């Protein structure tokens, strides 16, 4: 029986069918070994196939400090010279993969000061890095695999840093041909020194992809751990930040414990969404933007009174679909106007301000009607944010 291989595969892409691992060698699929002999380690990265974007739903964002572009990934654009960065989920992933994450230099900076930089980063929760044992004598190696393309060829950098930014491992990767997808694989030795958070819900490690960086965050010490918070190598050429209209695209990626790369295996959309909802959850359906004027995706609270009511209140407890990393910050939205920090009093046709309290498994909201009526009907959409 013919195997259902992926369409238009990329060189080196792997596919598991039954008990066999197949790999594309630029011309054909070849069997490279039994699947049970080459297990795929869990991917430490959240949303590694760039398909979930609950907060923005593909909308273009202007990048500032810690701007989330999709679930799990945020960008930093620090400049004192007039540059403007933007980013969004892209449908231009490498062949065989639908999605990627693109950052752009929309407006060129006139210079790159010592403290300026442009990076993509994902922070990983400490409990997810427990088996790496960093900061101990038994620290394990990590392998980072990622697809990348850039409209300017050259050398860029990826850095692994601890939460305190006092330990860093900086490695170069070279985009040899502009606008061409390349697969990069880096093996990083375990760090036996330094201070690492290895358990709990705080950040443990950050993976930083750097396309421009001033001298304050550069280092001449590459491919080894050091006591610093550097992001790039000494003498980095910062053409990217100095050129308008250029783009860097990060494709599917994987961080795993071990000294060898294993296949990037995609979970179902629902499984990955559940992982993302530990950090960010919304009442809106997938594909519906936050703040949309849509009562069908919100939570409705109806309170009935037997007679005329003056300034009546009602409240509701809303369970989360996934336990949050920490007590969430709740933002409510009027489903009628989309106004932030408001819910809708349907009876009086006005937005009112709710009171909110939240934990890790649920939150409670309430609001008071502005005028009397026989029915109190309050409606609100919401976002719960517990991101790192």
URWOPE-V318918 format. One line per field, one symbol per residue. phi: phi as a letter, one per 20 degrees, with the letter a starting at -180 (. if undefined). burial: 1 if it has 24 or more other ideal C-beta (glycine too) atoms within 12 Angstrom, else 0. A space follows every 10 residues. Layout:
phi->???
burial->???
//
This chain:
phi->.feeffflfe gnfdbdcmdc edcedncbec fdqfffecfe fgefeelfdl edbffdlnff deecelefeb gndccccdbd cnfcdcaafc edffgncfdb cddcdfcfff adfgeeacbd bcedfggedg fflfncfdge fccddbebbb fcfqeccccd cffeldcbcd cecdeecflc fcddccddff eedmdcedbn defdbddddd dbafffddbe edlbfbeacf cbegmgeegg fecfnebccd egbbdbepdc fdgedeffgf ffffffffdb bcfffgneff nfebffdedd ddcdcebfcd lfdbbbedfe fcfegbgfed cdcffedmff mccdeffemc eceedcccce dabccbbdfe cfafcdcdcb dbcddcff
burial->0000000011 0111110000 1111000010 0000000001 1111111111 1111111100 1010001111 1111111110 0011111111 0011111011 1111110110 0100011111 1111110111 1101100011 1111111111 1101111111 1110101111 1110100000 1111110101 1001011100 1111111111 1111001110 0100110111 1110011111 1110011111 1111111100 1111110000 0110111111 1111010101 1101101111 1010000010 0101110101 0101100101 1111111100 1111111101 1101010100 0110111110 0010011111 11111111
//
